[in-house]
Amino acid sequence: MKTKLIFILTVIVILNSCNKRNNTVVAVKVPTDTTKTESYFNSDTTLFAKGHSFNIATIDPNLQKSDTLLVLAKRDSLIIFKTYIDKGGLSNQEFIDFNKDGYFDILFSRGEQRGENELYLYDSIHNTFVKSIGFERIREPIQLKSNPNYWYSYSRAGCADMNWTSKLFTFKNFETIEVGYIYGQGCDDEEEPQSIQISKVVKNDEDNLKLIQKLPYSVLDSNPDKWNFIEEYWNKNYQKFK
């Protein structure tokens, strides 16, 4: 009798557990030509900025069978933005005021291996989000302390991270504009000895660089690390690249 009772209680616990798991699936109605039930893939976040509520949802339209995700944004329940993004390698998404204008922006990250991060800046005039063209070339962005209108990046360039690059950039009409470039050659060989080359980016073309300074790699010996050198250089010298 006791064994039977234990068995019955165990079945009840399992059934309740299954019901709880099933209840975590959230259904939404995405406004299209026909009302269709979808499922949230990643998030359903409501934020508040300057007296307005913003709801941003990342949705898998085909119940995780598609290679793309639907990004749907609402302002005070009104749909203001809709786009599809590649979900391959997607590792993180953030809703942050990236350009410090008082509104939330959308940042999708794909990790160091995949790269190609996507940034959507909020356009307060047209009440929508605009993809920042060129931001896919940026890795690990950090805002300058000396001028919040500029940012710099860091990217590995081979040789077990002994070679590296850093870009100085800003935004113009929502586009990512590269203005400065540092190449650190840490691997020493006969054809290209160790050095740090600092260049201007001409007309936002990363293949069109104008060398303005070449430093010995040993300058890093007087810094705690290369990241400290990069931070200090851009914060002190960004005016040279305007």
C-alpha positions as CSV (number, residue, x, y, z in Angstrom):
1,M,0.0,0.0,0.0
2,K,2.8,2.4,0.9
3,T,4.7,1.6,-2.3
4,K,1.6,2.3,-4.3
5,L,1.1,5.6,-2.6
6,I,4.7,6.6,-3.3
7,F,4.2,5.7,-7.0
8,I,1.1,7.8,-7.3
9,L,2.8,10.8,-5.6
10,T,5.8,10.5,-8.0
11,V,3.5,10.5,-11.1
12,I,1.8,13.7,-9.8
13,V,5.1,15.4,-9.3
14,I,6.3,14.5,-12.8
15,L,3.0,15.7,-14.3
16,N,3.2,19.0,-12.5
17,S,6.8,19.5,-13.6
18,C,5.9,18.9,-17.2
19,N,3.0,21.4,-17.0
20,K,5.4,24.1,-15.5
21,R,7.8,23.6,-18.4
22,N,5.1,23.8,-20.9
23,N,3.8,27.0,-19.4
24,T,7.1,28.7,-20.0
25,V,6.5,28.8,-23.8
26,V,5.2,32.3,-24.6
27,A,3.0,32.8,-27.6
28,V,2.6,36.2,-29.3
29,K,0.7,37.5,-32.3
30,V,2.9,39.2,-34.8
31,P,1.1,41.8,-36.9
32,T,1.2,40.6,-40.6
33,D,-1.3,40.2,-43.3
34,T,-2.8,37.3,-41.4
35,T,-2.7,36.8,-37.6
36,K,-0.2,34.1,-36.9
37,T,0.9,32.6,-33.6
38,E,4.7,32.7,-33.1
39,S,7.1,31.8,-30.3
40,Y,9.8,34.0,-28.6
41,F,13.2,32.7,-29.5
42,N,15.4,35.0,-27.4
43,S,13.7,37.9,-25.6
44,D,10.7,40.1,-24.9
45,T,12.1,43.3,-23.2
46,T,10.3,46.4,-22.2
47,L,12.3,49.6,-21.6
48,F,11.5,53.2,-20.8
49,A,13.2,56.3,-22.2
50,K,12.1,59.9,-22.1
51,G,8.5,59.2,-21.1
52,H,7.9,56.4,-23.6
53,S,7.9,52.6,-23.3
54,F,9.8,50.5,-25.8
55,N,9.2,46.8,-26.3
56,I,11.8,44.9,-28.3
57,A,11.3,41.2,-29.1
58,T,13.5,38.8,-30.9
59,I,11.3,36.1,-32.4
60,D,11.9,32.9,-34.3
61,P,9.1,33.0,-37.0
62,N,9.5,29.3,-37.9
63,L,9.8,27.8,-34.4
64,Q,13.6,27.4,-34.5
65,K,13.7,25.9,-38.0
66,S,14.8,29.1,-39.8
67,D,18.2,30.7,-40.2
68,T,16.8,34.1,-39.4
69,L,15.2,35.9,-36.5
70,L,12.6,38.6,-36.6
71,V,13.4,41.7,-34.6
72,L,10.2,43.6,-33.7
73,A,10.2,46.9,-31.8
74,K,7.2,48.9,-30.5
75,R,7.0,52.4,-29.0
76,D,4.0,52.8,-26.7
77,S,2.4,49.7,-28.3
78,L,2.9,51.1,-31.9
79,I,5.2,49.0,-34.2
80,I,8.0,51.3,-35.3
81,F,10.6,48.8,-36.5
82,K,10.8,45.3,-38.0
83,T,13.7,43.5,-39.6
84,Y,15.2,40.0,-40.0
85,I,18.8,39.1,-38.9
86,D,20.9,36.1,-39.4
87,K,20.9,34.0,-36.2
88,G,24.1,32.1,-37.0
89,G,26.6,32.6,-34.3
90,L,24.4,35.0,-32.4
91,S,25.8,35.0,-28.8
92,N,24.3,38.1,-27.2
93,Q,22.0,41.0,-27.6
94,E,22.0,44.3,-25.6
95,F,19.6,47.2,-25.4
96,I,21.8,50.1,-24.4
97,D,22.2,53.8,-25.1
98,F,25.3,53.2,-27.2
99,N,25.7,56.7,-28.6
100,K,24.5,58.4,-25.4
101,D,21.6,60.3,-26.9
102,G,19.1,59.3,-24.2
103,Y,17.4,56.5,-26.2
104,F,18.0,52.8,-26.3
105,D,19.8,51.2,-29.2
106,I,20.0,47.5,-30.2
107,L,23.4,45.7,-30.3
108,F,23.7,42.1,-31.6
109,S,27.0,40.3,-30.9
110,R,28.3,37.2,-32.6
111,G,31.4,36.5,-30.6
112,E,35.1,36.9,-31.5
113,Q,35.1,34.0,-34.0
114,R,32.1,35.1,-36.0
115,G,32.4,38.9,-35.6
116,E,30.1,40.9,-37.8
117,N,28.3,42.6,-34.9
118,E,25.2,44.6,-35.8
119,L,24.2,47.9,-34.2
120,Y,20.8,49.6,-34.7
121,L,20.7,53.2,-33.5
122,Y,17.5,54.9,-32.5
123,D,16.3,57.7,-34.9
124,S,14.3,60.0,-32.7
125,I,13.3,62.2,-35.6
126,H,11.7,59.4,-37.7
127,N,10.9,57.3,-34.6
128,T,12.5,54.1,-35.8
129,F,15.8,52.2,-35.6
130,V,18.6,52.5,-38.2
131,K,21.3,49.9,-38.9
132,S,24.7,51.5,-38.6
133,I,26.5,50.6,-41.8
134,G,30.2,49.7,-41.2
135,F,29.7,48.6,-37.6
136,E,30.1,45.0,-38.7
137,R,33.9,45.7,-38.9
138,I,34.1,46.8,-35.3
139,R,35.3,44.5,-32.5
140,E,35.0,45.1,-28.7
141,P,34.1,48.8,-28.9
142,I,34.9,51.1,-25.9
143,Q,33.9,54.8,-25.6
144,L,36.5,57.4,-25.1
145,K,36.6,59.1,-21.7
146,S,38.0,62.3,-23.2
147,N,35.3,62.6,-25.9
148,P,32.1,60.5,-25.7
149,N,31.5,61.0,-29.5
150,Y,34.4,58.7,-30.3
151,W,35.0,55.0,-29.6
152,Y,37.9,52.6,-30.2
153,S,38.0,48.9,-30.9
154,Y,40.4,46.0,-30.4
155,S,40.8,43.0,-32.6
156,R,43.2,40.0,-32.7
157,A,45.3,39.8,-35.9
158,G,47.2,36.5,-35.6
159,C,50.3,35.1,-34.0
160,A,48.6,34.1,-30.8
161,D,47.3,37.7,-30.3
162,M,50.8,39.1,-30.7
163,N,49.6,41.0,-33.7
164,W,46.5,43.2,-33.2
165,T,44.6,46.1,-34.5
166,S,42.6,49.0,-33.0
167,K,40.3,51.4,-34.8
168,L,39.1,54.9,-33.8
169,F,35.6,55.6,-35.0
170,T,32.6,57.9,-34.7
171,F,29.1,58.1,-36.2
172,K,27.7,60.4,-38.9
173,N,24.1,60.1,-40.0
174,F,24.0,56.7,-38.2
175,E,26.9,55.4,-40.3
176,T,30.1,54.1,-38.5
177,I,33.0,56.2,-39.6
178,E,36.5,55.0,-39.1
179,V,39.1,57.7,-38.7
180,G,42.1,56.1,-37.0
181,Y,43.9,52.8,-37.1
182,I,46.7,51.2,-35.1
183,Y,48.5,48.0,-36.2
184,G,50.6,46.3,-33.6
185,Q,53.1,43.9,-35.1
186,G,54.3,41.8,-32.1
187,C,55.6,38.9,-34.0
188,D,59.2,39.6,-35.0
189,D,60.4,38.3,-38.4
190,E,62.9,39.3,-41.0
191,E,60.4,40.8,-43.4
192,E,58.4,42.7,-40.9
193,P,60.1,43.4,-37.5
194,Q,58.1,44.4,-34.4
195,S,56.5,47.8,-34.6
196,I,53.4,49.8,-33.8
197,Q,52.0,51.7,-36.9
198,I,49.5,54.5,-36.4
199,S,47.5,55.7,-39.4
200,K,44.7,58.0,-40.5
201,V,41.8,56.3,-42.3
202,V,41.2,58.3,-45.5
203,K,37.5,58.7,-46.4
204,N,36.3,55.9,-44.2
205,D,38.1,53.4,-46.3
206,E,40.0,50.9,-44.1
207,D,42.1,49.9,-47.1
208,N,43.2,53.5,-47.6
209,L,45.6,54.4,-44.7
210,K,47.9,57.3,-44.3
211,L,50.8,56.5,-41.9
212,I,51.4,59.3,-39.4
213,Q,53.6,57.6,-36.8
214,K,55.6,54.4,-36.4
215,L,56.7,53.4,-32.9
216,P,59.0,50.7,-31.6
217,Y,57.1,47.8,-30.1
218,S,59.1,48.3,-26.9
219,V,57.0,51.3,-26.0
220,L,54.6,48.8,-24.5
221,D,57.3,48.0,-21.9
222,S,56.5,51.2,-20.1
223,N,52.8,50.3,-20.0
224,P,51.0,47.7,-17.8
225,D,49.8,46.1,-21.1
226,K,48.9,46.8,-24.7
227,W,45.2,47.6,-23.8
228,N,46.4,50.4,-21.5
229,F,48.6,51.8,-24.3
230,I,45.6,51.7,-26.7
231,E,43.3,53.4,-24.3
232,E,45.8,56.1,-23.4
233,Y,46.8,56.8,-27.0
234,W,43.3,57.3,-28.3
235,N,42.1,59.4,-25.4
236,K,45.1,61.7,-25.7
237,N,45.4,61.9,-29.5
238,Y,41.9,61.5,-31.0
239,Q,42.0,65.2,-32.1
240,K,44.7,64.3,-34.7
241,F,42.2,62.1,-36.6
242,K,39.2,64.4,-36.8
